[in-house]
Structure formats: C-alpha cells, structure tokens
Amino acid sequence: MLSKITEYTDYCLICGKPAEIHHIFKGVKHRTLCTEDGLVIPLCREHHQGNMSVHSKREMNVLCEMLGQAIYERNYLISQMALPFESEDEAFDRLSRECREAFRRRYQKSYL
C-alpha cells in the first residue's frame, strides 16, 4: 500500500518496530478514501492497538488526523501549482483556501 506520509511502510512511524498499516481517518468510506489518497501510516502493534495506541489515546489520534490533513493539502497544492495566478501572494492565499476546502469536501471535516 502506498503511503504519502512515509516510504518506510514496514516500520512504525513512532518507534521503528515492525509495523502494520493504520488508515488515518475513521469509517468505512474514509478508509477507502485514505487508501486512494495514501493517507495511511505504519504503526507497530503497541502504537496501533495497544495501551499507547492511536485507537486508545485521543492525543495520538488527533496528531495523526492533523498529519493526514496537512499531507492531503500539501499534495493538493502541488497538483494545482501549474495553474496561472495573478500574483504570488494572491496565489498562495487562494490555494491555501482551496486546499482546505478540498479536504473538507472529501472528508467532511477539518482537523487543522
């Protein structure tokens, strides 16, 4: 499975132990979107399902969701860079808003 967050999908993003894949956003629909968008992260069993995991610690989950949204918006921004703009500042402002809205449309919420 392709991850846009790290190329090292065999090792936990947090501790470096052997990993399994975690889909960042919850729900069946979002799991499919995460797979399509590469919004998956490798986590070891403890960080995925254990006592200090993304599924049991709200803070871990929130950080993963923020990371996922930031990566989505970065990739959206990169895909739009070839479009012509009036000025550099206007381009940045417009694209920043478009990136956030594109994420909201796709995942129905903003985590940033």
OpenMM code with the backbone's topology and positions (N, CA, C; nanometers):
from openmm import Vec3, app, unit

residues = "MET LEU SER LYS ILE THR GLU TYR THR ASP TYR CYS LEU ILE CYS GLY LYS PRO ALA GLU ILE HIS HIS ILE PHE LYS GLY VAL LYS HIS ARG THR LEU CYS THR GLU ASP GLY LEU VAL ILE PRO LEU CYS ARG GLU HIS HIS GLN GLY ASN MET SER VAL HIS SER LYS ARG GLU MET ASN VAL LEU CYS GLU MET LEU GLY GLN ALA ILE TYR GLU ARG ASN TYR LEU ILE SER GLN MET ALA LEU PRO PHE GLU SER GLU ASP GLU ALA PHE ASP ARG LEU SER ARG GLU CYS ARG GLU ALA PHE ARG ARG ARG TYR GLN LYS SER TYR LEU".split()
positions = [
    Vec3(0.0855, -0.1185, 0.0000),
    Vec3(0.0000, 0.0000, 0.0000),
    Vec3(0.0894, 0.1239, 0.0000),
    Vec3(0.0592, 0.2167, -0.0848),
    Vec3(0.1365, 0.3389, -0.0983),
    Vec3(0.0990, 0.4385, 0.0110),
    Vec3(0.1983, 0.4932, 0.0782),
    Vec3(0.1758, 0.5969, 0.1790),
    Vec3(0.2396, 0.7261, 0.1315),
    Vec3(0.1632, 0.8357, 0.1365),
    Vec3(0.2170, 0.9668, 0.1000),
    Vec3(0.2921, 1.0289, 0.2182),
    Vec3(0.2863, 0.9637, 0.3342),
    Vec3(0.3462, 1.0190, 0.4548),
    Vec3(0.4893, 0.9703, 0.4726),
    Vec3(0.5137, 0.8434, 0.4455),
    Vec3(0.6492, 0.7885, 0.4564),
    Vec3(0.6672, 0.6752, 0.3569),
    Vec3(0.7875, 0.6594, 0.3082),
    Vec3(0.8155, 0.5490, 0.2172),
    Vec3(0.8509, 0.4216, 0.2941),
    Vec3(0.8716, 0.4341, 0.4260),
    Vec3(0.9101, 0.3211, 0.5098),
    Vec3(0.7873, 0.2583, 0.5748),
    Vec3(0.7059, 0.1876, 0.4989),
    Vec3(0.5794, 0.1358, 0.5496),
    Vec3(0.5949, 0.0072, 0.6300),
    Vec3(0.7133, -0.0492, 0.6355),
    Vec3(0.7342, -0.1716, 0.7125),
    Vec3(0.7711, -0.1435, 0.8578),
    Vec3(0.7973, -0.0175, 0.8906),
    Vec3(0.8451, 0.0182, 1.0246),
    Vec3(0.7574, 0.1264, 1.0869),
    Vec3(0.7310, 0.1119, 1.2157),
    Vec3(0.6464, 0.2057, 1.2894),
    Vec3(0.7004, 0.3484, 1.2782),
    Vec3(0.6131, 0.4400, 1.2452),
    Vec3(0.6493, 0.5806, 1.2312),
    Vec3(0.6990, 0.6383, 1.3635),
    Vec3(0.6568, 0.5801, 1.4753),
    Vec3(0.6908, 0.6326, 1.6070),
    Vec3(0.8158, 0.5686, 1.6655),
    Vec3(0.8253, 0.4350, 1.6615),
    Vec3(0.9363, 0.3681, 1.7312),
    Vec3(1.0285, 0.2859, 1.6415),
    Vec3(0.9893, 0.2609, 1.5164),
    Vec3(1.0747, 0.1873, 1.4243),
    Vec3(1.0611, 0.0361, 1.4275),
    Vec3(0.9717, -0.0166, 1.5115),
    Vec3(0.9487, -0.1616, 1.5158),
    Vec3(0.8694, -0.2045, 1.3923),
    Vec3(0.8644, -0.3355, 1.3645),
    Vec3(0.7830, -0.3832, 1.2529),
    Vec3(0.6393, -0.3315, 1.2653),
    Vec3(0.5795, -0.2964, 1.1518),
    Vec3(0.4534, -0.2223, 1.1551),
    Vec3(0.3427, -0.2871, 1.0741),
    Vec3(0.2216, -0.2441, 1.1071),
    Vec3(0.1021, -0.2721, 1.0282),
    Vec3(0.0484, -0.1362, 0.9832),
    Vec3(-0.0390, -0.1358, 0.8869),
    Vec3(-0.0896, -0.0103, 0.8302),
    Vec3(-0.2116, 0.0402, 0.9074),
    Vec3(-0.2115, 0.1690, 0.9353),
    Vec3(-0.3249, 0.2350, 1.0002),
    Vec3(-0.3829, 0.3379, 0.9031),
    Vec3(-0.5131, 0.3296, 0.8775),
    Vec3(-0.5829, 0.4299, 0.7968),
    Vec3(-0.6154, 0.5471, 0.8885),
    Vec3(-0.5748, 0.6669, 0.8513),
    Vec3(-0.5802, 0.7816, 0.9412),
    Vec3(-0.7220, 0.8215, 0.9786),
    Vec3(-0.8141, 0.8223, 0.8837),
    Vec3(-0.9492, 0.8705, 0.9127),
    Vec3(-1.0453, 0.7535, 0.9294),
    Vec3(-1.1369, 0.7655, 1.0250),
    Vec3(-1.2277, 0.6577, 1.0647),
    Vec3(-1.3442, 0.6406, 0.9674),
    Vec3(-1.4009, 0.5206, 0.9709),
    Vec3(-1.5211, 0.4915, 0.8932),
    Vec3(-1.4885, 0.4164, 0.7650),
    Vec3(-1.5836, 0.3371, 0.7214),
    Vec3(-1.5646, 0.2555, 0.6011),
    Vec3(-1.5374, 0.3433, 0.4796),
    Vec3(-1.6173, 0.4479, 0.4609),
    Vec3(-1.5980, 0.5377, 0.3464),
    Vec3(-1.4609, 0.6046, 0.3525),
    Vec3(-1.4230, 0.6536, 0.4701),
    Vec3(-1.2945, 0.7229, 0.4836),
    Vec3(-1.1769, 0.6272, 0.4687),
    Vec3(-1.1950, 0.5026, 0.5073),
    Vec3(-1.0887, 0.4038, 0.4904),
    Vec3(-1.0557, 0.3872, 0.3414),
    Vec3(-1.1595, 0.3809, 0.2600),
    Vec3(-1.1397, 0.3712, 0.1151),
    Vec3(-1.0701, 0.4955, 0.0617),
    Vec3(-1.1145, 0.6138, 0.1058),
    Vec3(-1.0512, 0.7389, 0.0618),
    Vec3(-0.9061, 0.7455, 0.1071),
    Vec3(-0.8793, 0.7029, 0.2304),
    Vec3(-0.7414, 0.7024, 0.2810),
    Vec3(-0.6524, 0.6147, 0.1935),
    Vec3(-0.7039, 0.4998, 0.1547),
    Vec3(-0.6264, 0.4108, 0.0681),
    Vec3(-0.5991, 0.4788, -0.0658),
    Vec3(-0.7014, 0.5394, -0.1257),
    Vec3(-0.6857, 0.6091, -0.2537),
    Vec3(-0.5865, 0.7241, -0.2426),
    Vec3(-0.5914, 0.7980, -0.1314),
    Vec3(-0.5100, 0.9191, -0.1139),
    Vec3(-0.3737, 0.8921, -0.0505),
    Vec3(-0.3462, 0.7679, -0.0113),
    Vec3(-0.2187, 0.7352, 0.0530),
    Vec3(-0.2094, 0.7882, 0.1951),
    Vec3(-0.3239, 0.8107, 0.2602),
    Vec3(-0.3240, 0.8636, 0.3964),
    Vec3(-0.3269, 0.7488, 0.4967),
    Vec3(-0.2203, 0.6716, 0.4924),
    Vec3(-0.2001, 0.5596, 0.5834),
    Vec3(-0.0623, 0.5745, 0.6459),
    Vec3(-0.0514, 0.5261, 0.7688),
    Vec3(0.0783, 0.5321, 0.8355),
    Vec3(0.1112, 0.3963, 0.8947),
    Vec3(0.2395, 0.3627, 0.8964),
    Vec3(0.2800, 0.2367, 0.9568),
    Vec3(0.2930, 0.2545, 1.1083),
    Vec3(0.2296, 0.1655, 1.1831),
    Vec3(0.2388, 0.1671, 1.3288),
    Vec3(0.2601, 0.0248, 1.3788),
    Vec3(0.3447, 0.0094, 1.4806),
    Vec3(0.3621, -0.1221, 1.5421),
    Vec3(0.2343, -0.1574, 1.6172),
    Vec3(0.2235, -0.2807, 1.6620),
    Vec3(0.1031, -0.3271, 1.7313),
    Vec3(0.0721, -0.2384, 1.8523),
    Vec3(0.1730, -0.2011, 1.9318),
    Vec3(0.1500, -0.1186, 2.0514),
    Vec3(0.0966, 0.0199, 2.0158),
    Vec3(0.1519, 0.0821, 1.9129),
    Vec3(0.1078, 0.2169, 1.8740),
    Vec3(-0.0200, 0.2143, 1.7897),
    Vec3(-0.0557, 0.0980, 1.7376),
    Vec3(-0.1785, 0.0860, 1.6590),
    Vec3(-0.2971, 0.0412, 1.7443),
    Vec3(-0.2789, -0.0624, 1.8263),
    Vec3(-0.3904, -0.1204, 1.9013),
    Vec3(-0.3676, -0.1284, 2.0518),
    Vec3(-0.2466, -0.1017, 2.1001),
    Vec3(-0.2139, -0.1206, 2.2413),
    Vec3(-0.2567, -0.0057, 2.3318),
    Vec3(-0.1995, -0.0039, 2.4525),
    Vec3(-0.2333, 0.0977, 2.5531),
    Vec3(-0.1919, 0.2391, 2.5127),
    Vec3(-0.0882, 0.2512, 2.4336),
    Vec3(-0.0408, 0.3827, 2.3878),
    Vec3(-0.0710, 0.4023, 2.2388),
    Vec3(-0.1864, 0.3540, 2.1977),
    Vec3(-0.2156, 0.3497, 2.0552),
    Vec3(-0.3021, 0.4651, 2.0071),
    Vec3(-0.3054, 0.4765, 1.8770),
    Vec3(-0.3885, 0.5752, 1.8096),
    Vec3(-0.5368, 0.5467, 1.8345),
    Vec3(-0.5695, 0.4222, 1.8652),
    Vec3(-0.7092, 0.3856, 1.8909),
    Vec3(-0.7499, 0.4049, 2.0369),
    Vec3(-0.6524, 0.4177, 2.1268),
    Vec3(-0.6886, 0.4331, 2.2676),
    Vec3(-0.6488, 0.5683, 2.3270),
    Vec3(-0.5632, 0.6418, 2.2627),
    Vec3(-0.5205, 0.7732, 2.3122),
    Vec3(-0.5661, 0.8819, 2.2157),
    Vec3(-0.6538, 0.9669, 2.2628),
    Vec3(-0.7091, 1.0749, 2.1801),
    Vec3(-0.5996, 1.1617, 2.1199),
    Vec3(-0.4984, 1.1927, 2.1975),
    Vec3(-0.3894, 1.2795, 2.1503),
    Vec3(-0.3197, 1.2192, 2.0291),
    Vec3(-0.2951, 1.0872, 2.0349),
    Vec3(-0.2307, 1.0193, 1.9212),
    Vec3(-0.3194, 1.0273, 1.7978),
    Vec3(-0.4491, 1.0057, 1.8161),
    Vec3(-0.5432, 1.0090, 1.7050),
    Vec3(-0.5488, 1.1486, 1.6435),
    Vec3(-0.5579, 1.2514, 1.7274),
    Vec3(-0.5653, 1.3895, 1.6782),
    Vec3(-0.4392, 1.4258, 1.5998),
    Vec3(-0.3236, 1.3874, 1.6494),
    Vec3(-0.1985, 1.4161, 1.5776),
    Vec3(-0.1955, 1.3469, 1.4418),
    Vec3(-0.2428, 1.2224, 1.4365),
    Vec3(-0.2480, 1.1504, 1.3080),
    Vec3(-0.3439, 1.2187, 1.2111),
    Vec3(-0.4601, 1.2623, 1.2602),
    Vec3(-0.5567, 1.3303, 1.1741),
    Vec3(-0.5011, 1.4630, 1.1217),
    Vec3(-0.4320, 1.5364, 1.2078),
    Vec3(-0.3714, 1.6624, 1.1638),
    Vec3(-0.2646, 1.6365, 1.0580),
    Vec3(-0.1828, 1.5352, 1.0803),
    Vec3(-0.0794, 1.4983, 0.9833),
    Vec3(-0.1425, 1.4581, 0.8507),
    Vec3(-0.2472, 1.3776, 0.8566),
    Vec3(-0.3152, 1.3345, 0.7345),
    Vec3(-0.3712, 1.4510, 0.6549),
    Vec3(-0.4349, 1.5455, 0.7237),
    Vec3(-0.4908, 1.6609, 0.6537),
    Vec3(-0.3800, 1.7474, 0.5952),
    Vec3(-0.2733, 1.7686, 0.6696),
    Vec3(-0.1619, 1.8506, 0.6196),
    Vec3(-0.1008, 1.7886, 0.4933),
    Vec3(-0.0845, 1.6565, 0.4923),
    Vec3(-0.0294, 1.5888, 0.3748),
    Vec3(-0.1261, 1.5990, 0.2566),
    Vec3(-0.2554, 1.5804, 0.2820),
    Vec3(-0.3548, 1.5932, 0.1753),
    Vec3(-0.3488, 1.7331, 0.1137),
    Vec3(-0.3484, 1.8352, 0.1987),
    Vec3(-0.3463, 1.9733, 0.1486),
    Vec3(-0.2172, 2.0035, 0.0746),
    Vec3(-0.1040, 1.9520, 0.1217),
    Vec3(0.0229, 1.9719, 0.0512),
    Vec3(0.0169, 1.9106, -0.0879),
    Vec3(-0.0351, 1.7891, -0.0965),
    Vec3(-0.0446, 1.7224, -0.2267),
    Vec3(-0.1423, 1.7935, -0.3193),
    Vec3(-0.2516, 1.8422, -0.2638),
    Vec3(-0.3475, 1.9191, -0.3441),
    Vec3(-0.2807, 2.0458, -0.3966),
    Vec3(-0.2069, 2.1134, -0.3114),
    Vec3(-0.1355, 2.2357, -0.3503),
    Vec3(-0.0378, 2.2069, -0.4641),
    Vec3(0.0388, 2.1014, -0.4507),
    Vec3(0.1357, 2.0645, -0.5544),
    Vec3(0.0653, 2.0368, -0.6869),
    Vec3(-0.0503, 1.9705, -0.6807),
    Vec3(-0.1222, 1.9385, -0.8041),
    Vec3(-0.1772, 2.0629, -0.8731),
    Vec3(-0.1954, 2.1710, -0.7996),
    Vec3(-0.2514, 2.2944, -0.8550),
    Vec3(-0.1448, 2.3963, -0.8953),
    Vec3(-0.0179, 2.3692, -0.8707),
    Vec3(0.0896, 2.4663, -0.8924),
    Vec3(0.1044, 2.5099, -1.0383),
    Vec3(0.0626, 2.4313, -1.1319),
    Vec3(0.0804, 2.4664, -1.2730),
    Vec3(-0.0221, 2.5682, -1.3221),
    Vec3(-0.1218, 2.5986, -1.2402),
    Vec3(-0.2239, 2.6943, -1.2828),
    Vec3(-0.1695, 2.8370, -1.2821),
    Vec3(-0.2120, 2.9220, -1.3760),
    Vec3(-0.1649, 3.0605, -1.3783),
    Vec3(-0.2312, 3.1433, -1.2669),
    Vec3(-0.1540, 3.2345, -1.2060),
    Vec3(-0.2043, 3.3190, -1.0979),
    Vec3(-0.1693, 3.4637, -1.1243),
    Vec3(-0.2432, 3.5523, -1.0560),
    Vec3(-0.2233, 3.6959, -1.0718),
    Vec3(-0.0930, 3.7412, -1.0058),
    Vec3(-0.0745, 3.7096, -0.8787),
    Vec3(0.0491, 3.7423, -0.8086),
    Vec3(0.0810, 3.6293, -0.7126),
    Vec3(0.2035, 3.6258, -0.6621),
    Vec3(0.2462, 3.5181, -0.5730),
    Vec3(0.1643, 3.5150, -0.4436),
    Vec3(0.1392, 3.6299, -0.3825),
    Vec3(0.0617, 3.6360, -0.2579),
    Vec3(-0.0828, 3.5917, -0.2800),
    Vec3(-0.1426, 3.6399, -0.3878),
    Vec3(-0.2804, 3.6009, -0.4187),
    Vec3(-0.2885, 3.4518, -0.4472),
    Vec3(-0.1885, 3.4004, -0.5153),
    Vec3(-0.1862, 3.2579, -0.5476),
    Vec3(-0.1798, 3.1747, -0.4198),
    Vec3(-0.0916, 3.2139, -0.3284),
    Vec3(-0.0781, 3.1393, -0.2035),
    Vec3(-0.2077, 3.1434, -0.1230),
    Vec3(-0.2670, 3.2606, -0.1083),
    Vec3(-0.3925, 3.2735, -0.0319),
    Vec3(-0.5046, 3.1904, -0.0938),
    Vec3(-0.5181, 3.2007, -0.2235),
    Vec3(-0.6251, 3.1286, -0.2915),
    Vec3(-0.6049, 2.9780, -0.2818),
    Vec3(-0.4824, 2.9335, -0.3060),
    Vec3(-0.4549, 2.7906, -0.2994),
    Vec3(-0.4695, 2.7358, -0.1572),
    Vec3(-0.4317, 2.8133, -0.0571),
    Vec3(-0.4476, 2.7692, 0.0815),
    Vec3(-0.5944, 2.7444, 0.1131),
    Vec3(-0.6794, 2.8362, 0.0701),
    Vec3(-0.8236, 2.8198, 0.0922),
    Vec3(-0.8770, 2.7005, 0.0128),
    Vec3(-0.8335, 2.6868, -0.1106),
    Vec3(-0.8796, 2.5760, -0.1949),
    Vec3(-0.8375, 2.4410, -0.1374),
    Vec3(-0.7153, 2.4340, -0.0855),
    Vec3(-0.6660, 2.3092, -0.0265),
    Vec3(-0.7526, 2.2680, 0.0917),
    Vec3(-0.7802, 2.3626, 0.1793),
    Vec3(-0.8612, 2.3330, 0.2979),
    Vec3(-1.0018, 2.2907, 0.2571),
    Vec3(-1.0609, 2.3606, 0.1611),
    Vec3(-1.1961, 2.3269, 0.1156),
    Vec3(-1.2000, 2.1910, 0.0456),
    Vec3(-1.0966, 2.1606, -0.0310),
    Vec3(-1.0904, 2.0305, -0.0986),
    Vec3(-1.0878, 1.9180, 0.0049),
    Vec3(-1.0113, 1.9379, 0.1117),
    Vec3(-1.0073, 1.8373, 0.2175),
    Vec3(-1.1432, 1.8251, 0.2850),
    Vec3(-1.2053, 1.9364, 0.3179),
    Vec3(-1.3368, 1.9346, 0.3836),
    Vec3(-1.4420, 1.8636, 0.2977),
    Vec3(-1.4387, 1.8896, 0.1671),
    Vec3(-1.5345, 1.8235, 0.0779),
    Vec3(-1.5137, 1.6719, 0.0786),
    Vec3(-1.3889, 1.6311, 0.0800),
    Vec3(-1.3589, 1.4874, 0.0696),
    Vec3(-1.3804, 1.4138, 0.2021),
    Vec3(-1.3452, 1.4775, 0.3155),
    Vec3(-1.3514, 1.4092, 0.4449),
    Vec3(-1.4546, 1.4699, 0.5414),
    Vec3(-1.5337, 1.5661, 0.4972),
    Vec3(-1.6451, 1.6269, 0.5715),
    Vec3(-1.6047, 1.6958, 0.7018),
    Vec3(-1.4787, 1.7273, 0.7204),
    Vec3(-1.4340, 1.7892, 0.8456),
    Vec3(-1.2921, 1.8418, 0.8252),
    Vec3(-1.2554, 1.9428, 0.9058),
    Vec3(-1.1178, 1.9906, 0.9074),
    Vec3(-1.0579, 1.9597, 1.0436),
    Vec3(-0.9358, 1.9102, 1.0431),
    Vec3(-0.8656, 1.8779, 1.1667),
    Vec3(-0.7598, 1.9821, 1.1998),
    Vec3(-0.7425, 2.0794, 1.1119),
    Vec3(-0.6438, 2.1861, 1.1336),
    Vec3(-0.7113, 2.3174, 1.1636),
] * unit.nanometer
topology = app.Topology()
chain = topology.addChain("A")
for resn in residues:
    res = topology.addResidue(resn, chain)
    for name in ("N", "CA", "C"):
        topology.addAtom(name, app.Element.getBySymbol(name[0]), res)
